[in-house]
């Protein structure tokens, strides 16, 4: 793989979604990783190892963090400190040292910034935590920003995701009835203001919604980060930030952040009242607007020759396509796609593409907790519903019947809402709002 992709800091998790009491797992650039909270040293910190025990090659993420604060293998109990040194081999004879070179795990360079955990995938000696791919704007008066975030594992390459989120002209059509309207479609007279090995900047003077919101600037910080920056008239400053993280060929993790700098304090309070898990359900609907056709599109591009053939395969006569042409121009000049030469996996059915549980909820602390609460609450609501039936029957038309009726209606509405929320946390409908 070209150094463009390996000699990089990559975000692998939001800090708030990591579990400190057990190992967490992630796959990056086809490399399985285990993430765990190390309390064995003087300073507690997140550690990232390749997810493999040197003894018999089983995944350490299936193990535990033991009472000594070490990462313990599930197979034979070998345990490792934060530096990767083996501290215990339960099967070893007395006076046998466990710290041989071959018993060690590799501790990859890791660092945190702006609520994310990053790992360095290149040569360890070249890792510089001062060069994390962060958004500099958020460093300006950080307390003034209200940040919403989400993530999801997507059935497409990171390059396909970047191509999609950079393209501003698809929003009125693809996201009609979610975050866009078809009547807002218009020519996009965007201009590249800078372009080099580190990425590019593009300025769109008119901006979205036919200029109603103001001008918008876009930054692609190669190879994984982009953001749109817009100051909406009468509302405030809005950023749309996306990290596109390659898991393997045909799969990536989207980290999306939506920072707001409101002119009104009331708006900041109002946005803050919405639970994170409920916001994520709304985010899923927007993500799924594109999901099915992007999964198909990248296979059509693969058949046409992939990213190197993009400018020949695509017909892009409009200035609106400047974002996509700039991305593929950067790719062609800096090592190409991360999994060049590897075929995409078989195309998935719509039901698989709409999975929310495994691609998000299972690994999101907010959504997994909400789902547990919903499933715990439902039997109690059913109990109230049956109890209300008894009240209605026994009351024979008196005030107890009236109370029972109120309870029954309330329980019925609650059950319906719990069902909708559970569905929102586990699967999408596959029906794009723009077509209905």
C-alpha positions as CSV (number, residue, x, y, z in Angstrom):
1,X,0.0,0.0,0.0
2,X,1.3,3.5,-0.9
3,X,2.7,5.6,2.0
4,X,0.0,8.1,1.3
5,X,-2.3,5.8,3.2
6,X,0.0,4.1,5.7
7,X,2.1,7.1,6.9
8,X,-1.0,8.7,8.5
9,X,-2.8,9.4,11.7
10,X,-6.3,7.8,11.4
11,X,-9.3,8.4,13.7
12,X,-10.7,5.0,14.9
13,X,-13.2,6.0,17.6
14,X,-14.9,8.8,19.4
15,X,-13.6,8.7,23.0
16,X,-17.1,8.7,24.4
17,X,-18.0,5.5,22.6
18,X,-15.0,3.5,23.9
19,X,-15.5,1.1,26.8
20,X,-12.8,1.4,29.4
21,X,-13.7,-1.8,31.2
22,X,-13.1,-4.2,28.3
23,X,-11.1,-4.4,25.0
24,X,-12.6,-2.7,21.9
25,X,-12.0,-3.7,18.3
26,X,-11.6,-1.9,15.0
27,X,-10.2,-2.8,11.6
28,X,-8.1,-0.2,9.7
29,X,-6.6,-0.7,6.3
30,X,-7.3,-4.5,6.6
31,X,-5.5,-4.7,9.9
32,X,-7.4,-5.8,12.9
33,X,-6.8,-3.7,16.0
34,X,-7.6,-4.0,19.7
35,X,-8.2,-0.7,21.7
36,X,-7.9,-0.8,25.5
37,X,-7.7,1.4,28.5
38,X,-4.3,0.9,30.2
39,X,-4.2,1.7,33.9
40,X,-1.0,-0.3,34.6
41,X,1.4,2.6,34.2
42,X,1.8,5.9,36.0
43,X,-0.6,7.6,33.6
44,X,-3.7,5.9,32.4
45,X,-4.2,6.1,28.6
46,X,-5.6,4.4,25.5
47,X,-3.5,1.7,23.9
48,X,-3.8,0.2,20.4
49,X,-2.3,-3.2,19.5
50,X,-2.6,-5.4,16.5
51,X,-5.5,-7.7,17.5
52,X,-3.5,-10.9,17.7
53,X,-1.8,-12.8,20.6
54,X,1.8,-13.8,19.8
55,X,1.2,-17.2,21.5
56,X,-1.5,-18.8,19.3
57,X,-2.6,-15.9,17.2
58,X,-6.1,-15.5,18.6
59,X,-7.8,-12.0,18.8
60,X,-6.9,-10.2,22.1
61,X,-10.2,-8.3,21.7
62,X,-12.0,-11.4,22.9
63,X,-10.1,-11.3,26.1
64,X,-10.4,-8.9,29.1
65,X,-8.6,-6.3,31.2
66,X,-7.6,-8.1,34.3
67,X,-7.2,-6.9,37.9
68,X,-3.6,-5.9,37.3
69,X,-4.7,-3.6,34.5
70,X,-3.1,-5.8,31.8
71,X,-4.7,-6.9,28.6
72,X,-5.3,-10.7,29.0
73,X,-5.6,-13.2,26.2
74,X,-8.8,-15.3,26.3
75,X,-7.1,-18.5,25.2
76,X,-4.4,-19.2,27.8
77,X,-4.3,-16.1,29.9
78,X,-1.1,-14.5,28.7
79,X,-1.2,-10.8,29.8
80,X,0.4,-7.7,28.4
81,X,1.2,-4.2,29.7
82,X,0.7,-1.0,27.8
83,X,4.1,-1.3,26.1
84,X,3.2,-4.7,24.8
85,X,5.5,-6.6,27.1
86,X,4.2,-10.0,28.3
87,X,3.9,-9.9,32.0
88,X,2.4,-13.3,32.8
89,X,2.3,-16.8,31.3
90,X,0.3,-18.9,33.6
91,X,1.5,-22.2,32.1
92,X,5.2,-21.3,32.5
93,X,7.4,-23.1,35.0
94,X,8.8,-21.2,38.0
95,X,11.6,-18.7,37.4
96,X,10.7,-18.6,33.6
97,X,10.8,-15.1,32.3
98,X,7.8,-14.1,30.2
99,X,9.4,-11.1,28.6
100,X,11.1,-12.5,25.5
101,X,11.1,-10.6,22.2
102,X,8.7,-13.1,20.6
103,X,6.2,-12.9,23.4
104,X,5.6,-9.1,22.9
105,X,2.8,-7.3,21.3
106,X,3.3,-4.2,19.2
107,X,2.0,-1.1,20.8
108,X,1.1,1.3,18.0
109,X,1.4,5.1,18.5
110,X,-1.9,6.5,19.6
111,X,-3.1,10.0,20.5
112,X,-6.3,11.9,21.2
113,X,-7.6,15.2,19.8
114,X,-11.0,16.9,19.5
115,X,-12.8,14.0,21.1
116,X,-11.3,11.3,18.8
117,X,-8.8,8.5,19.3
118,X,-6.1,8.4,16.5
119,X,-3.6,5.7,15.6
120,X,-0.5,6.0,13.5
121,X,-0.2,3.2,10.9
122,X,3.3,3.9,9.6
123,X,6.8,3.5,10.9
124,X,6.6,4.3,14.7
125,X,9.6,6.5,14.7
126,X,8.0,8.9,12.3
127,X,4.8,9.4,14.4
128,X,4.3,13.0,15.5
129,X,1.3,13.6,17.8
130,X,1.5,17.3,17.0
131,X,0.4,16.6,13.4
132,X,-3.0,15.0,14.0
133,X,-5.5,15.7,11.2
134,X,-7.7,18.1,13.3
135,X,-10.0,20.9,12.2
136,X,-8.1,24.2,13.0
137,X,-11.3,26.3,13.1
138,X,-12.5,24.3,16.2
139,X,-9.4,25.5,18.1
140,X,-10.7,29.0,17.8
141,X,-12.7,29.7,21.0
142,X,-13.6,26.0,21.4
143,X,-16.3,26.6,24.1
144,X,-18.3,28.6,21.6
145,X,-19.1,25.5,19.5
146,X,-22.0,23.1,19.9
147,X,-20.8,19.8,18.3
148,X,-23.1,17.0,17.2
149,X,-21.4,13.9,15.9
150,X,-22.2,10.4,14.5
151,X,-20.4,7.5,12.9
152,X,-21.3,4.5,10.8
153,X,-19.6,1.6,9.0
154,X,-20.5,2.0,5.3
155,X,-20.6,-0.6,2.5
156,X,-18.3,1.4,0.2
157,X,-14.7,2.5,-0.2
158,X,-13.5,5.6,1.7
159,X,-12.8,7.2,-1.7
160,X,-16.5,6.7,-2.7
161,X,-17.5,8.4,0.5
162,X,-15.1,11.3,0.0
163,X,-16.4,11.8,-3.5
164,X,-19.9,11.9,-2.2
165,X,-19.5,14.3,0.7
166,X,-17.3,16.7,-1.3
167,X,-20.0,17.0,-4.0
168,X,-22.3,19.8,-2.9
169,X,-24.6,19.7,-6.0
170,X,-26.2,16.3,-5.1
171,X,-27.9,17.6,-1.9
172,X,-31.1,19.1,-3.5
173,X,-31.9,15.8,-5.3
174,X,-30.5,12.9,-3.2
175,X,-31.5,14.5,0.1
176,X,-34.9,15.9,-1.0
177,X,-37.3,15.8,2.0
178,X,-34.4,15.1,4.5
179,X,-31.9,18.0,4.3
180,X,-32.5,19.3,0.8
181,X,-35.2,20.4,-1.7
182,X,-35.2,19.9,-5.4
183,X,-36.2,23.5,-6.1
184,X,-32.9,24.7,-4.6
185,X,-30.9,23.0,-7.4
186,X,-28.8,25.6,-9.4
187,X,-25.5,25.9,-11.2
188,X,-22.5,25.7,-8.8
189,X,-19.9,28.2,-9.8
190,X,-17.1,26.9,-7.5
191,X,-13.4,27.8,-7.8
192,X,-10.3,26.0,-6.6
193,X,-8.3,28.5,-4.6
194,X,-5.4,26.2,-3.7
195,X,-4.2,22.7,-4.6
196,X,-1.1,20.7,-3.6
197,X,0.1,17.4,-2.2
198,X,-1.8,18.1,1.1
199,X,-5.2,18.5,-0.5
200,X,-7.2,21.4,-1.9
201,X,-9.5,24.4,-1.1
202,X,-12.6,25.3,-3.0
203,X,-14.7,28.5,-2.7
204,X,-18.4,28.7,-3.7
205,X,-19.4,32.3,-3.6
206,X,-23.2,31.9,-4.0
207,X,-23.4,29.0,-1.6
208,X,-26.3,26.6,-0.9
209,X,-30.0,27.2,-1.4
210,X,-29.4,29.6,-4.2
211,X,-27.4,32.0,-2.0
212,X,-29.9,32.2,0.8
213,X,-27.4,31.0,3.4
214,X,-24.2,32.7,2.2
215,X,-20.9,31.6,0.7
216,X,-19.3,28.3,1.4
217,X,-15.7,27.2,1.5
218,X,-14.5,23.6,1.4
219,X,-11.2,22.0,2.5
220,X,-10.0,18.5,1.6
221,X,-7.1,17.6,3.9
222,X,-5.6,14.5,2.3
223,X,-6.2,11.7,2.6
224,X,-9.0,11.3,5.1
225,X,-10.6,14.6,6.1
226,X,-12.8,17.2,4.6
227,X,-15.1,20.0,5.8
228,X,-17.5,22.6,4.5
229,X,-17.6,25.9,6.2
230,X,-20.7,28.2,6.0
231,X,-21.9,31.2,7.9
232,X,-25.6,31.3,7.5
233,X,-27.3,34.7,7.6
234,X,-29.2,35.2,10.9
235,X,-28.3,31.8,12.2
236,X,-24.6,31.3,12.8
237,X,-21.5,29.4,11.5
238,X,-22.0,25.8,10.5
239,X,-19.4,23.2,9.7
240,X,-19.9,19.8,8.1
241,X,-16.8,17.6,8.9
242,X,-16.2,14.1,7.6
243,X,-13.4,11.6,8.2
244,X,-13.5,8.8,5.7
245,X,-11.6,5.9,7.2
246,X,-10.8,2.8,5.1
247,X,-11.6,-0.5,6.8
248,X,-11.1,-2.8,3.9
249,X,-11.9,-2.9,0.2
250,X,-15.6,-1.9,-0.1
251,X,-16.0,-0.8,3.5
252,X,-15.2,2.3,5.4
253,X,-16.1,4.1,8.6
254,X,-17.7,7.5,8.4
255,X,-17.0,9.9,11.3
256,X,-19.3,12.9,10.8
257,X,-19.3,16.0,12.9
258,X,-21.6,19.0,12.8
259,X,-20.3,22.0,14.8
260,X,-22.6,25.0,15.2
261,X,-21.6,28.5,16.4
262,X,-25.0,30.0,17.0
263,X,-25.8,33.7,17.1
264,X,-28.7,32.9,19.5
265,X,-28.0,31.3,22.9
266,X,-31.6,29.8,22.8
267,X,-30.7,27.7,19.7
268,X,-27.6,26.3,21.5
269,X,-29.8,25.3,24.4
270,X,-32.4,23.8,22.1
271,X,-29.9,21.7,20.1
272,X,-28.4,20.5,23.4
273,X,-31.7,19.1,24.6
274,X,-32.0,16.5,21.9
275,X,-30.5,13.1,23.1
276,X,-27.6,11.9,21.1
277,X,-29.2,8.6,20.2
278,X,-32.3,10.4,18.8
279,X,-30.0,12.6,16.7
280,X,-28.3,9.5,15.4
281,X,-31.6,8.1,14.2
282,X,-32.1,11.2,12.1
283,X,-28.5,11.0,10.8
284,X,-29.2,7.4,9.6
285,X,-32.0,8.6,7.4
286,X,-29.7,11.1,5.7
287,X,-26.9,8.6,5.2
288,X,-29.2,6.0,3.7
289,X,-30.4,8.5,1.1
290,X,-27.1,7.7,-0.7
291,X,-26.3,4.3,0.5
292,X,-27.9,2.0,-2.1
293,X,-26.8,3.8,-5.2
294,X,-23.3,4.5,-4.1
295,X,-22.8,0.8,-3.3
296,X,-23.8,0.1,-6.9
297,X,-22.0,3.1,-8.4
298,X,-18.5,2.1,-7.2
299,X,-18.9,-1.3,-8.9
300,X,-19.8,0.4,-12.1
301,X,-16.6,2.6,-11.8
302,X,-14.5,-0.5,-10.9
303,X,-15.7,-2.1,-14.2
304,X,-14.7,1.1,-16.0
305,X,-11.1,1.1,-14.6
306,X,-11.5,2.6,-11.1
307,X,-10.3,6.0,-9.9
308,X,-7.5,6.3,-12.6
309,X,-10.3,6.1,-15.3
310,X,-12.7,8.4,-13.5
311,X,-12.4,11.4,-15.7
312,X,-13.0,9.2,-18.8
313,X,-15.7,7.1,-17.2
314,X,-17.7,10.0,-15.8
315,X,-19.1,12.7,-18.0
316,X,-18.6,15.9,-16.0
317,X,-19.2,19.0,-18.1
318,X,-20.3,21.4,-15.2
319,X,-18.3,23.5,-12.7
320,X,-20.3,21.7,-10.0
321,X,-18.0,18.7,-10.6
322,X,-14.9,20.5,-9.8
323,X,-14.9,18.9,-6.3
324,X,-14.9,15.4,-7.7
325,X,-12.3,16.1,-10.5
326,X,-9.9,17.7,-7.9
327,X,-10.2,14.6,-5.6
328,X,-9.4,12.1,-8.4
329,X,-6.6,14.4,-9.6
330,X,-5.1,14.3,-6.1
331,X,-5.5,10.5,-6.0
332,X,-3.8,10.0,-9.4
333,X,-0.9,12.1,-8.3
334,X,-0.4,10.6,-4.8
335,X,-0.5,6.8,-5.0
336,X,-4.1,6.1,-6.1
337,X,-6.7,4.3,-4.1
338,X,-5.7,2.5,-0.8
339,X,-6.7,-1.0,-2.1
340,X,-5.7,-0.7,-5.7
341,X,-5.9,-3.9,-7.6
342,X,-8.2,-5.7,-5.1
343,X,-11.7,-6.5,-6.3
344,X,-14.8,-5.2,-4.5
345,X,-16.8,-7.8,-2.6
346,X,-20.2,-9.1,-4.0
347,X,-22.9,-6.5,-4.1
348,X,-25.2,-6.6,-1.1
349,X,-29.0,-6.7,-1.0
350,X,-30.9,-3.6,0.2
351,X,-31.8,-5.2,3.5
352,X,-28.1,-5.7,4.4
353,X,-27.3,-2.1,3.3
354,X,-30.0,-0.8,5.7
355,X,-28.5,-2.5,8.8
356,X,-28.0,0.0,11.5
357,X,-27.4,-2.3,14.5
358,X,-24.1,-3.9,13.5
359,X,-22.9,-0.8,11.6
360,X,-23.5,1.6,14.4
361,X,-25.8,0.9,17.4
362,X,-23.9,-2.0,18.7
363,X,-20.7,0.1,19.1
364,X,-22.3,3.5,20.0
365,X,-22.6,3.9,23.7
366,X,-25.6,6.3,23.4
367,X,-27.6,4.1,21.0
368,X,-26.8,0.8,22.6
369,X,-27.9,2.1,26.0
370,X,-31.1,3.6,24.5
371,X,-31.9,0.3,22.8
372,X,-31.4,-1.6,26.1
373,X,-33.7,0.9,27.9
374,X,-36.4,0.6,25.2
375,X,-36.3,-3.2,25.4
376,X,-36.4,-3.2,29.2
377,X,-39.3,-0.7,29.3
378,X,-41.6,-2.5,26.8
379,X,-42.7,-5.4,29.1
380,X,-43.6,-2.9,31.8
381,X,-45.7,-0.9,29.3
382,X,-47.4,-4.1,28.2
383,X,-48.2,-4.8,31.9
384,X,-49.8,-1.4,32.2
385,X,-51.9,-2.1,29.1
386,X,-53.2,-5.4,30.5
387,X,-53.8,-3.8,33.8
388,X,-55.8,-1.0,32.2
389,X,-58.0,-3.6,30.6
390,X,-58.8,-5.0,34.0
391,X,-59.6,-1.5,35.3
392,X,-61.9,-0.9,32.4
393,X,-63.7,-4.2,32.9
394,X,-64.0,-4.0,36.7
395,X,-65.0,-0.4,36.8
396,X,-68.1,-1.0,34.8
397,X,-68.3,2.6,33.5
398,X,-67.2,4.5,36.7
399,X,-64.1,6.6,37.3
400,X,-61.9,3.5,37.4
401,X,-63.0,2.7,33.8
402,X,-62.1,6.2,32.8
403,X,-58.6,5.9,34.5
404,X,-58.2,2.5,32.8
405,X,-59.0,4.0,29.4
406,X,-56.5,6.8,29.8
407,X,-53.8,4.3,30.9
408,X,-54.6,2.1,27.9
409,X,-54.4,4.9,25.4
410,X,-51.2,6.2,26.9
411,X,-49.7,2.6,27.0
412,X,-50.7,2.0,23.4
413,X,-49.1,5.3,22.2
414,X,-46.0,4.5,24.2
415,X,-45.7,1.0,22.7
416,X,-46.0,2.4,19.2
417,X,-43.3,5.0,19.9
418,X,-41.0,2.4,21.5
419,X,-41.4,0.2,18.4
420,X,-40.5,3.1,16.1
421,X,-37.4,4.0,18.1
422,X,-36.3,0.3,18.2
423,X,-36.7,0.1,14.5
424,X,-34.8,3.4,14.1
425,X,-31.9,2.0,16.0
426,X,-31.7,-1.4,14.2
427,X,-32.7,-1.1,10.5
428,X,-33.6,1.4,7.8
429,X,-36.6,1.1,5.6
430,X,-34.7,1.3,2.3
431,X,-37.4,3.7,1.0
432,X,-35.7,7.0,0.1
433,X,-38.0,9.9,1.2
434,X,-37.2,11.7,-2.1
435,X,-39.2,9.1,-4.0
436,X,-42.3,9.1,-1.7
